Amino acid sequence: MTIETLDAPIKNPGQLFIDGEWVAPSTDATIDVIAPATEQLYLRVAEAKEADIERAVAAARLAFDEGPWPRMSHAERAGYLTAIAEKLTERLPDVAAIWPNEMGILHSMAKDYSAGVAGLYSYYASLATRFPFEEERRTFSGAKLGLLVREPVGVVGAIIPWNGPISLIAFKIAPALLAGCTVVIKASPEAPGHALLMAEVAESVGLPKGVVNVVTADRQASEALVRHPGIDKIAFTGSTAAGTRIASILGERMARYTLELGGKSAAIVLDDYDVETAARTIAEHAGDMTGQVCASLTRVVVTRDRHDRLVEALAASFGAIRVGDPFDPASQMGPLATQRQRDRVEGYIAGARADGFTLATGGGRPAHLNRGYYVEPTVFGHVDNRSRLGQEEVFGPVLAVIPAADEADAVRIANDSPFGLNGAVFTNDIDRAYAVARQVRTGTMGHNAIRMDFSIAFGGFKQSGVGREGGVEGLHPYLETKTVLLDGRPSHLPMRDGNGR
């Protein structure tokens, strides 16, 4: 099957990467990727079906059960990760070119975000000599030696969303590969380009057959991957609805999973902090990926006596954001990823209007853009936290400002959510910032800004997910812990005294 790549820097869009080779899919089905700024066809790729999932899992299973990969040393696997980082660095212009054409991120932002991705592979390579994959532990079993060892969990299914695929692939496969796992990457139908590019990178560094497999597929094939008994663990980023289904399916066979899900993160503005400064800071990131970020601060909680001033300041800052072509250096926010996504966002805006909340700015489509999936940055005031706008993830540039009685009430409102992914507190008092941060039930809490640090850990409380990605914490989910009790010391361990103990 021959498929034109159009403008996308992808070599084999009509094929799947399975068992170290580019192979024809089982059917002629394809997926069209529409550029969100132009509504024109950008890329057409092969659509994997259940037979292709079966083939990819079989390749990963064989590579794990019988291949060299999990039997290499961590240092040997780290060498491949370093090579991936180098090859990916060479492809960063292609990464940045694909991203805006698939989900609407600004090209300037895509370049900035892409620049750090190679470093993730280098970071996990560095853990080969620093992470305690084997530790001696005191034992009360009667054995002479107790060891705690950490072994690869097995075959990993990595299900990637459309908003930040190149980064989210890295946070999944870099620790998985270091651990000794093999992987099947399932790209989203909206944004398959980065996964196919990573397949090209995997091929170029000579990874053993079956270690990394890449399929582009829709939701039905995703479920086939989750249900497959040859998969030991699923690493998923996406909606809470999909995540709960994945967890229920995997629970039937006690398979492992990490889930990075939705958010409705709160920014608490305390009474000692300047409202104009808070508004400008929040607005600085309102256009990031057009609000299609699970960790966005989409609820702002402030005391009633300062509510109107903050809404006015936010409206001025949000209203000044320049919406336009993601490749135009003057643009500060691009389009939403798909027509379906714009319909969803506009539905929430219509619902907030019907609920009687105060529309301070935005609420429509930019008048100067007659094509593309654009929406104006939007701010609503006097929002009821129990409403749909207060409780549900919009995944677009729509802000809800919620009045609170006092600081304690603001914390209560922040916690009155099914989600707990991110958050922030705006205050000049470090002690108050720490006290509020410890009270809010969320995976990350920043001070005076939206902040995330994947070098430490990222993930959520409650329905925002299970497990963590990034840092050393992001390696643990790809390892199984085993206790080994021996009547002596194996030869690879140094002797502790002259008696061989």
N, C-alpha and C positions, 0 to 999 in steps of 0.2 A: 504494500500500500504506500503510495507516494502522497505526502501532504506538504503543501507549501508552508514555509515558516513565516512568510510575510516579513515583518521587521524584527522579529524576535531572534536573538543570537543563540538559537538552539539548533543542534545538528540533527537530531533524530526525533522530531515530534511525533512521528507516526509509529514509533516503536516503544517497547518497554525494556527496562534494564533488569534482566533476571539472570542469575548465575554467572555474572561477569560478562554477559553479552547483551547486545541490542537484539531483541527478538520481536517478531511479528505478533500482534495480539491475536486472540482467538476469534475475534469477529472484526467486521469493518466499521464498527461503531466509533464515532468520534465525539469530541467535546470542543465547542467553539468558545474561545475566550474573547470577550468584547472589551475593547479599551474604554474605560469609563468616561474619559474626557471627550471622546469623539463619537461613541456608540458605534464604532466600526470594528470589524473583525481584526483582531491582533494576532491570534495564534489558534491553530486547530491541532489538537493532539489526539492520540489514540485513547479510547476509553476501555480500560480493563474491565473484564467481566469475572464471574466467579471462577471460571477455569484458569484465568490468569493469576488470580489470587492464590489458587491452589498450587500453581506452578512456582510462584514466588516463595510461598511458605515452604514448599518442599525443598527448594534450593537453600534457603536459610537454615532449615532443619538439618539437612545433610552437612552443611558447612559447620554447624555447631556440633553435631553429634560425632562426625568423623573427620572433619577438616582440621587444618593446622591452627586456625585462628585462636580458639580458646586455649590451645596448648602452648602457644607462644608465651614468652615472658612479657610482663607489663612494659618493660623497656622496649622490646621489639614492637609491640603494638603502638607504643608512643612514637616510634619512628614513622609509622604510617600517618599518625595524626599530625605530626610536624610537616610531612609532605603534603597532606591535605591543606594545611594552613598556607603553605607556600603557593600551591596551585590556585587556591581560592583567591589569594591576594592578586594573582594575575588576572582573574576573572571579575574583579570588583566593578569595572565599568559595565560589564554585561549584567551583573546583579542589579546595579543602579538603573540601568535602562529598562529592565523587565518590570521592576516593581511598580512604577507609576502606571504602566500600561495594563497592569492586572488589577490593581486595587485603588489607584488614585493618589497615592502618597506623593508629596512634592519630590521632584527629582533631586533637589538640593538636600532634602532630608534623607532620601534614599542613599545618597552618597555618604552622608555622615554616619547613618546607622550601619551601612554595609562595611564601613572601614573597620569596625570592631569585631566583625564576625570571625575572621581568621584567628583572632586572638583567643577565641573560645577553644578552638582545637589545640592551640599552643598551651593554653592553661591546663587542659586536662592531660596533655602529654607530660606536663611538668609534675603531675601527681603520681606518675609511675614510680618515682623514687621517694616521694614524700608521704604517700598515703599508707596507712598500716593495713595492708592486705592480709597480714598474718601477725598475730600478737601472742606472746606468752601470757598466760593467766594462771593465777594460783588455783589449784584444784583440790577439792576435798573428796575426790572419787576413789582414792587409793592408787591412781596412776601416778607415774613419776613426772609426767609432763602434761600440762594442759595448754592447748592452742585454740585460739579463736581465729578462724580463717574466713575470708570473704571471697566467694566464688561467683562467677557470672550467673545471672538469673536465667539466661537461655536465649530463646528467640524472641525478639522484641518487634511488635507492630507499632510503628510511629505514625500517628494520624495527625496531619498537619493542616492548620486552618489557612485562610486566604489573606489574613491581614499582615502577618509578618513572617512569611514562610522561611526565608533564609536563616533568620535568627532562631526560629523555633525548631528547625531541623537540627541546628548545631547544638542547642541545649538538650536534645534527645540523643542524637547519635554519637556526639563526642564522648560523653561519659559511658554510653553503652559499649562503644568500641574499645575504650580503655579497659573496661571491666572484662572484656572477652566475649561479649554478646554478638550475635548476628542480627541483622535488621531488615525488615521490610518497611520502606517508606511509602505511605499512601498519601499522595498529594491531593489537594482539594481541586474540584473541577473548575473553580473560578480562577485559581492561581497555581497552575502546574509548573510554570517556567523554572522557578528556583530548584524544585526537586529534580527536574531533568538536567539542569545545570550541575547539580551535585552528583548526579549519576556520571556525568562526563568527568568530573573531578575524581570520583572514585575509580573510574576506569583508567584515568591517566596516571594515578599513583600506583597502580598494580595491586590493588587489594585482592586477596585470594577470592576465588569463585564463591559466590553465594553470601559473602559477608555483608554486602550492602545491595539491596534490590529495590528498585523504584517502579511503582505503578501509578498511573494517573487514572482516577476512577471517581464515580459518584457514590451516593450514600449506600446503595444496596451492596456494592462491593466492600464498603467499609464494614458493614455488619458481618459479611462473610469472613473478613479478616479477624474481627473480634471473636466470632464464634469458632474459629478454626482451632481444633485441639492441639495443633502443632505450635501455637503461639503461647509462650509462657508469660508474657507481660505486654500490656498495651500502655503506651505513653500518648496521651491525648491532650490537645488544646482545642477548646471550642466552647460551645454553648453548654449551659448547665443541664438543659433537657437532654442533649445527646450524652453528656457525661453520666447522668444518672442511669440512662439505659445501658451504657457500656458497663458500668459498675454492676448492675443487676445481672447482666449476661455472664460476666467474668466470675461473679460470685457463685454461679452454678458449678464451676469446676475449680474454685479457689485459685484462679489465675491472678497474677499480680497486676497492679495498675498504678499509674500516677495520672492525675486529672488536674489540668489548669483550666478553670472554668470562668464564668462570668463575674461581673462586679457592678456595684452601684456605690462607688466609693465617696465618702463624705470628707469635705474640707470644713473644719470647725474654725471660725474666725472669732477669737476671743476679744473682750472689750478693750484691751490695751493696744490693739493692733490697728494701724491705719487702714481704713477701708479702701481707699484709692490704691494703695500699694498692693493690698490683697487682690483687688480686682485685676490690676495689671499682671500680676504674677500668674493668676489662674488663667487669664486670657492668653498668655504667652504660649500655652500648650493646648489651647482649645482647638487649634487647627491641626495638631499632630495626627496624621493619618485620617484627617477629617472626623476626628472623634471616634474612630473605629479601633479603639484601644480598650481592652478589658479593664485596665487599671486607671482609666481617666477619672478625674475628680468631677463627677456629674451631679453631686448634691453639695450645696453650700449651706451650712447651718450657721446662723447668726442670731444674736438676741433681737427681739422685736423692735427695741428702740433704735437699732442701727440698720434694720432690714432695708428700709427704703433707700437710704444713702448707698448701701452696698449694691442694691439692684441697679440704681442709677449709674454707679461707677462701672459695674459689669456690663451694662447695656452700652455704655460709651466705648469700652474696650473691645467688646465682641463686635459691635457695629462697625468698628474701624478695620476689622480684619479683611484683607483683600482676597477675594475668592476668584480663582481663575485656573488657567491651564497649568497643570503640574510641572511642565517643562519651562514655564515662564519664570525667570528669576524674581520678578516682582510679586508673584503670587505668594500668599501666606497660608492658603488652604486650597486643596484640590477637590475633586468630586468624590462622592461615595462610590463604593466598588461596583455596584450593580443596580439595575432598575429595581430589583426586588428589595434591595437594601434601602433605596430612597423611598420606595412605597412604605416600608416599615417605619422609617423615621418620620415621614409625613403623617402616618397614622397616629403616632404618639403626639405630634404637634396638634393635630386636630382634636385628639382626646383631651389634651391639656386645655385647649380653648373651651371645649364643651364643659369641662369641670369648673370653668370660671377663674382660672389662674391668670395672673397679670402678665400679658405678653409685653416684655420690655424692649425687645429688639428681635429682628429676624422673623421666622415663622413661614417663610416662603422660599421661592427659588430666585436666585439672582437675576435681575431684569436684563442684565447685559449678556447673559449666557443662554443662547437659545437651543443648545444641545449639550449633552453630557449629563451625568447624574449628580447635578449640583443641588445644594441646599444652603440656605443662609445660616450662619452661626446664630443660635437662638437662645434667649434667656427668658425664663418665666419666674415671676416672683409670687409670694404668698402661696407657695405650693404646700399642700397637705402631704405629709410624709407617707401616709397610708394609701395614697392614690397610686394609680398605675405609673405615673411619671415619677413618683417618689420611690417606688418599690422595684420597678422593672428596668432591665438594662436596655437602653435605646440603641446603643452602638452608633452614635452619631453626635454632631456638635450641638446638643441640646442640654441646657443647664437648668437645674431646679434649685431655686433659693428658698430655704425653709426657715421660718422664724422659730426661735426657741425662747423660753422664759429666762433661762440663765445658763451658766456653764454646765451644771449637772444635767439640765434638760437637753442641752446640745449633745452631750455624750449619750444620753438615753436615745435621742433621735438617731444619732450615728449608728448605734447598735440595733435599732429597730429596723432590721433588714435581713433578708435571707442570705445576703452575701457578706463577705468579709475578706476582700482581696487587698485593697489599698486604702490610704487615707492620709490626711494631713491636719496639722493644727497650726494656726497662725497666731503667734503671741511673741512678745519681746522677752518674756520670762521663761528662762530655761527650765526651771523647776515645774512651772505649770505645764510646759510643753511635755516634759517627761511624764508627769502625773496623768495628763489626758491620754498620751500615747499608750500608757500601760492599761488604761481602762477600756479603750476601743478594741473590740474583738475583730481584728483584721491582721492579715499576714505581713503587711508593711505599713509603717506610719512615719510620715515625713514631717519635717518642721519648716514652716514658712515657704513651702514649695511642694510640687508633686515630685516625689523622689522614689527611685527604685534602685536597688543594687543587687544585680545578679551575681556579683562576685561573692556575696554573702549567701543569699537564698531568696527565692521568690516563689510565692504560692499563697493559698488562701485558707481562711477558716470557713466553716459552715458550707454553704452550697457553692462557694468559690473554688472548691477543689480538695484534692487529697495529695499530699506529698509536696516536695519542693524541687525547683529547678535552679541550676546555677550553683557555683561554688562547690565546696566539698559535699554539702548537703545534697546536691544534685547527682552525685555519684552513688550514694547509698541505695536508691531504688533499683539500681541495675545489678545489685549484689545480693546474694543469699549468704546468711551467716551460718557457719558450721562450727561445732565444737569437736575437737579431735583430742582424745585422751590416750597417751602412749606410755609404755613401760620403759622408755628410754628416749634419747635425743636422736632425731634423724641427722644424717650427715651434713645437710645443708645449713644447720644451725650451729653457730659457734659454741664451743665448749665454755662453760661458765667457771670451771675451776680445774685443777689438776687431776681430779678424780673422774673427769668426764661427765660431770653433772651440769 
